[in-house]
Each structure stands twice: as C-alpha cells, then as structure tokens.
Amino acid sequence: MKKVAVFFGKGGSNFINLLKHQKNYEVILGITNRKDSKALNFPELPEIMISSSNEEILDKLIKTNPDLIILAGYMKIIPSVIINAFENKIINLHPSILPEFKGLNADKRSFEAKKGCGITIHYANKDLDSGKIILQYHINPHFFKNFEEYHKTLKKAEHQFLPLVVNNLCGII
C-alpha cells in the first residue's frame, strides 16, 4: 500500500473523493492553507496540516515521506524546494487541457474561449502547469448553456479520473 499526501483547497471535494477510493494507496496526510475548507468537516480524516508555511510543509512531507503527493485544488504554487525534494512524486490536477490555459481560473477561461476544455493530470515540475502529462479528458463546451453546467461536468470528470490515475500510479511505483 503506497502512502499518499494530498494538498487541497476551499472545497476539498477531490480530497474527499480520493479518501473514498483508496485501493492501492492510503491517504496519510492532507495539507491545506484554508481553515474554512469544507473537507475539514468530513468524518474519519487522516492527519491534517493547516499551514501556509512552505518550510513547515516541507518538514512534514520529509517526516511522512509519501510515495506520491497530489495537488487537488490547492490554489498556491508549490515552491521549487518542495518540487525538488519530491521530484517525479508530485502530480497536479488541472482544470483545462494543457498547454492551453495554465494557472488560475483555467476552467472559466477555457470555457469562455470554447477551447481547451477538460482536465489534465500531470507531473508537477518547477514550471507552472508544464510537467509530463499523465492523462487528459476533453469536454465539449458547446453542450452547455452556461459555465455552471460545464463546471458540474468538469467536477464529475475530476472525481472519476483522479482516483483512477492515483490507483494506477500507486500500483506501479
């Protein structure tokens, strides 16, 4: 069983979804910078770290030594010191088809442009949203009347594919 750490944000739905789909992995640590994250209300959480200090986070990661780190809705850039310490062990869930629409609000920007819509799961490296791609799932934006409808489908895709990728990666690392 591989040990996994998950960075999550305000909603935390992908973190909770990963907890529900553990097969080849065990989430041993959740990391967020949001005291108001909805995920913190979920019963039976693993150890949780609430911090904005990169030094504290790096220290905790070194101590727990996860086999895989997942960035799932964490809205801060991971510093190179953490990337370098866990090279090829960090994956990111991104709400567009990379290399289009890197960075924040990629889901909204791609929907408005009617291109690059979907999700990308990729390895994190020192360059923003530029690591080796593991999986991409395209969503046709023309099927939706508005961004809210599109976003619900986007979330369903994230919830479907992220646990599959994590289970597969943990089966081979």
KEKE-3310 file (N, C-alpha, C; in steps of 0.2 Angstrom, whole numbers, plus 5000, padded with zeros to 4 digits):
npx = (5004:5004:5009:5001:5000:4989:4987:4975:4961:4949:4936:4938:4933:4939:4949:4942:4935:4946:4949:4938:4941:4952:4963:4975:4982:4985:4979:4988:4990:4983:4985:4982:4979:4968:4958:4945:4940:4929:4931:4936:4926:4923:4920:4932:4945:4962:4978:4979:4986:4986:4992:5002:5015:5029:5041:5037:5028:5036:5045:5036:5032:5044:5046:5035:5036:5029:5024:5018:5013:4998:4991:4977:4966:4973:4977:4989:5005:5017:5032:5049:5058:5051:5046:5058:5063:5054:5055:5047:5037:5026:5010:4998:4981:4973:4962:4960:4964:4980:4993:4986:4979:4985:4988:4978:4960:4958:4948:4937:4942:4945:4932:4925:4933:4929:4938:4951:4945:4942:4951:4967:4979:4995:5013:5020:5032:5045:5041:5026:5012:5017:5023:5026:5013:5000:4987:4973:4957:4945:4932:4917:4913:4902:4891:4885:4874:4879:4892:4891:4884:4894:4904:4900:4900:4914:4919:4914:4921:4934:4932:4930:4942:4954:4955:4957:4969:4978:4977:4982:4995:5000:5000:5011:5022)
npy = (4994:5010:5026:5042:5059:5073:5089:5101:5113:5126:5120:5106:5094:5085:5079:5073:5064:5056:5050:5042:5032:5024:5011:5005:5014:5024:5038:5047:5060:5076:5092:5109:5126:5132:5136:5136:5126:5115:5102:5099:5096:5083:5066:5055:5058:5058:5062:5080:5095:5112:5125:5139:5140:5136:5130:5123:5114:5107:5101:5093:5084:5078:5071:5062:5056:5053:5042:5047:5063:5073:5086:5094:5105:5114:5130:5137:5140:5128:5128:5127:5121:5111:5104:5100:5091:5081:5075:5070:5064:5071:5075:5084:5090:5098:5110:5111:5108:5106:5112:5123:5137:5139:5140:5150:5150:5143:5134:5142:5152:5143:5138:5150:5153:5143:5132:5120:5114:5104:5091:5090:5079:5079:5078:5088:5101:5113:5123:5131:5122:5113:5100:5083:5075:5065:5061:5066:5073:5077:5089:5094:5110:5116:5109:5115:5126:5136:5142:5136:5124:5117:5117:5108:5096:5095:5094:5081:5073:5076:5069:5056:5053:5056:5048:5035:5037:5039:5027:5018:5023:5021:5007:5004:5011)
npz = (5000:4995:5002:5002:5001:5001:4994:4996:4994:4996:4994:4993:4988:4979:4987:4997:4989:4985:4997:4998:4988:4990:4986:4980:4988:5002:5010:5019:5024:5024:5017:5018:5016:5020:5033:5032:5024:5016:5017:5029:5037:5035:5041:5049:5045:5038:5046:5047:5040:5043:5035:5029:5028:5019:5023:5035:5029:5020:5029:5036:5025:5023:5034:5034:5022:5009:4996:4985:4980:4979:4970:4972:4969:4977:4979:4978:4972:4972:4979:4972:4981:4987:4976:4971:4981:4981:4968:4953:4960:4963:4958:4948:4947:4935:4928:4914:4897:4895:4885:4885:4893:4907:4925:4936:4937:4925:4921:4919:4910:4899:4896:4892:4881:4873:4870:4873:4884:4898:4908:4915:4921:4927:4930:4942:4940:4941:4933:4930:4928:4918:4917:4913:4905:4911:4910:4900:4898:4887:4886:4878:4876:4870:4873:4884:4892:4901:4911:4924:4922:4914:4923:4933:4926:4923:4936:4939:4930:4935:4948:4943:4936:4943:4955:4948:4941:4952:4959:4949:4947:4959:4959:4952:4956)
capx = (5000:5008:5007:4999:4998:4985:4986:4968:4959:4942:4930:4941:4929:4944:4952:4937:4934:4952:4948:4933:4943:4958:4964:4982:4985:4982:4980:4991:4991:4980:4988:4978:4980:4962:4955:4937:4939:4923:4933:4938:4920:4922:4922:4937:4950:4969:4981:4978:4990:4984:4998:5004:5022:5032:5046:5033:5025:5042:5047:5031:5032:5050:5045:5030:5039:5024:5026:5015:5009:4993:4989:4970:4963:4977:4977:4995:5011:5022:5039:5054:5062:5047:5046:5065:5063:5050:5055:5043:5032:5020:5005:4993:4975:4972:4955:4960:4968:4986:4996:4981:4976:4989:4987:4972:4954:4959:4941:4932:4945:4944:4925:4924:4936:4927:4943:4955:4940:4943:4955:4974:4983:5002:5018:5022:5039:5047:5037:5019:5007:5021:5026:5024:5006:4998:4980:4969:4950:4942:4924:4915:4910:4896:4885:4882:4871:4882:4898:4889:4883:4900:4908:4897:4903:4921:4920:4912:4927:4939:4931:4931:4949:4959:4957:4959:4976:4982:4977:4986:5002:5002:5001:5017:5028)
capy = (5000:5017:5032:5047:5066:5077:5096:5103:5120:5128:5115:5099:5088:5080:5076:5068:5058:5052:5046:5036:5027:5021:5004:5004:5019:5026:5045:5048:5067:5081:5098:5114:5133:5135:5134:5136:5121:5111:5095:5098:5093:5076:5061:5050:5061:5057:5068:5086:5100:5118:5129:5142:5140:5131:5127:5118:5109:5103:5097:5087:5080:5074:5066:5057:5053:5049:5039:5051:5069:5075:5093:5093:5111:5118:5136:5140:5137:5124:5131:5123:5117:5105:5100:5096:5086:5075:5075:5064:5061:5076:5076:5090:5090:5105:5111:5113:5104:5109:5118:5129:5140:5137:5145:5151:5151:5139:5131:5148:5155:5139:5138:5156:5153:5137:5128:5118:5112:5097:5091:5087:5077:5079:5078:5094:5102:5119:5127:5131:5118:5111:5094:5077:5074:5058:5059:5072:5071:5083:5090:5099:5116:5118:5106:5118:5133:5141:5139:5132:5117:5115:5116:5102:5090:5095:5091:5074:5071:5076:5064:5050:5051:5057:5041:5030:5038:5038:5020:5015:5025:5018:5000:5003:5014)
capz = (5000:4995:5006:4998:5004:4996:4995:4994:4995:5000:4993:4995:4985:4976:4993:5000:4984:4985:5003:4997:4983:4991:4984:4980:4991:5008:5011:5026:5026:5020:5018:5016:5019:5021:5039:5030:5019:5018:5018:5036:5041:5033:5046:5048:5041:5040:5049:5043:5042:5040:5035:5023:5028:5014:5027:5039:5024:5018:5035:5037:5020:5024:5040:5032:5016:5005:4989:4980:4983:4974:4971:4970:4971:4981:4974:4979:4968:4976:4978:4969:4986:4988:4970:4970:4986:4979:4961:4950:4965:4963:4952:4949:4943:4932:4925:4907:4893:4894:4887:4885:4900:4913:4930:4940:4933:4919:4919:4917:4904:4893:4894:4888:4874:4869:4868:4879:4890:4901:4914:4913:4926:4925:4935:4944:4940:4943:4928:4931:4923:4912:4918:4909:4905:4913:4907:4898:4896:4884:4887:4873:4879:4866:4875:4890:4892:4905:4915:4930:4920:4912:4929:4936:4922:4924:4943:4938:4927:4940:4953:4940:4933:4948:4959:4944:4940:4958:4960:4944:4948:4966:4958:4948:4959)
cpx = (5004:5005:5006:4998:4995:4985:4979:4966:4952:4937:4932:4937:4934:4948:4948:4936:4940:4952:4943:4935:4949:4958:4971:4986:4982:4984:4982:4991:4987:4983:4983:4980:4974:4958:4947:4936:4933:4925:4935:4932:4919:4924:4928:4942:4957:4972:4980:4983:4987:4989:4999:5012:5025:5037:5042:5030:5031:5044:5042:5031:5039:5049:5040:5032:5034:5027:5024:5012:5005:4991:4982:4966:4966:4979:4984:5001:5015:5029:5044:5057:5057:5047:5053:5066:5059:5049:5052:5039:5026:5016:5000:4987:4974:4966:4955:4964:4975:4989:4992:4979:4979:4987:4980:4966:4954:4952:4937:4935:4944:4937:4923:4927:4933:4932:4947:4951:4941:4947:4962:4976:4990:5006:5019:5030:5040:5043:5030:5015:5011:5024:5023:5017:5004:4992:4977:4962:4947:4934:4922:4911:4903:4890:4882:4880:4875:4888:4897:4888:4889:4904:4906:4900:4910:4923:4919:4918:4933:4938:4931:4938:4954:4961:4959:4967:4980:4982:4982:4993:5004:5003:5007:5023:5030)
cpy = (5006:5022:5038:5053:5070:5084:5098:5110:5120:5122:5108:5093:5083:5076:5071:5062:5054:5047:5040:5031:5024:5013:5003:5009:5020:5033:5045:5055:5071:5088:5104:5121:5136:5132:5133:5131:5116:5104:5094:5095:5086:5071:5057:5053:5058:5063:5074:5091:5107:5123:5133:5143:5134:5127:5121:5112:5104:5098:5091:5082:5075:5069:5061:5053:5049:5047:5043:5057:5071:5082:5093:5099:5115:5124:5140:5137:5134:5126:5125:5119:5111:5101:5096:5091:5080:5075:5069:5061:5065:5076:5081:5089:5097:5105:5114:5108:5108:5107:5124:5131:5137:5142:5145:5152:5148:5137:5137:5151:5150:5138:5144:5156:5147:5133:5126:5116:5105:5097:5088:5085:5076:5079:5086:5095:5110:5125:5126:5127:5115:5104:5089:5075:5066:5056:5066:5069:5077:5083:5095:5104:5118:5114:5109:5125:5138:5138:5135:5125:5114:5113:5109:5095:5090:5092:5083:5070:5070:5070:5057:5048:5052:5051:5036:5031:5037:5031:5016:5017:5022:5010:4999:5006:5010)
cpz = (5000:4999:5001:5003:4998:4998:4992:4996:4998:4999:4995:4993:4982:4982:4996:4995:4984:4991:5002:4992:4984:4990:4985:4984:4998:5009:5018:5029:5021:5022:5015:5019:5020:5027:5037:5025:5021:5019:5025:5040:5040:5039:5044:5043:5043:5044:5044:5045:5038:5041:5029:5023:5024:5018:5032:5035:5022:5023:5036:5032:5021:5029:5038:5026:5012:4998:4984:4983:4977:4976:4968:4973:4976:4977:4975:4974:4973:4974:4976:4975:4987:4982:4969:4975:4985:4971:4958:4955:4966:4957:4953:4944:4941:4928:4918:4903:4891:4888:4887:4892:4906:4918:4933:4935:4926:4916:4916:4910:4898:4891:4890:4881:4870:4866:4874:4885:4892:4907:4911:4920:4924:4931:4936:4943:4942:4939:4929:4926:4917:4912:4913:4910:4906:4909:4905:4896:4894:4885:4882:4876:4876:4868:4881:4889:4895:4908:4921:4928:4918:4918:4933:4932:4923:4931:4943:4935:4932:4945:4950:4939:4938:4952:4954:4942:4946:4959:4955:4945:4954:4965:4954:4951:4966)
residu = (MET:LYS:LYS:VAL:ALA:VAL:PHE:PHE:GLY:LYS:GLY:GLY:SER:ASN:PHE:ILE:ASN:LEU:LEU:LYS:HIS:GLN:LYS:ASN:TYR:GLU:VAL:ILE:LEU:GLY:ILE:THR:ASN:ARG:LYS:ASP:SER:LYS:ALA:LEU:ASN:PHE:PRO:GLU:LEU:PRO:GLU:ILE:MET:ILE:SER:SER:SER:ASN:GLU:GLU:ILE:LEU:ASP:LYS:LEU:ILE:LYS:THR:ASN:PRO:ASP:LEU:ILE:ILE:LEU:ALA:GLY:TYR:MET:LYS:ILE:ILE:PRO:SER:VAL:ILE:ILE:ASN:ALA:PHE:GLU:ASN:LYS:ILE:ILE:ASN:LEU:HIS:PRO:SER:ILE:LEU:PRO:GLU:PHE:LYS:GLY:LEU:ASN:ALA:ASP:LYS:ARG:SER:PHE:GLU:ALA:LYS:LYS:GLY:CYS:GLY:ILE:THR:ILE:HIS:TYR:ALA:ASN:LYS:ASP:LEU:ASP:SER:GLY:LYS:ILE:ILE:LEU:GLN:TYR:HIS:ILE:ASN:PRO:HIS:PHE:PHE:LYS:ASN:PHE:GLU:GLU:TYR:HIS:LYS:THR:LEU:LYS:LYS:ALA:GLU:HIS:GLN:PHE:LEU:PRO:LEU:VAL:VAL:ASN:ASN:LEU:CYS:GLY:ILE:ILE)
# end
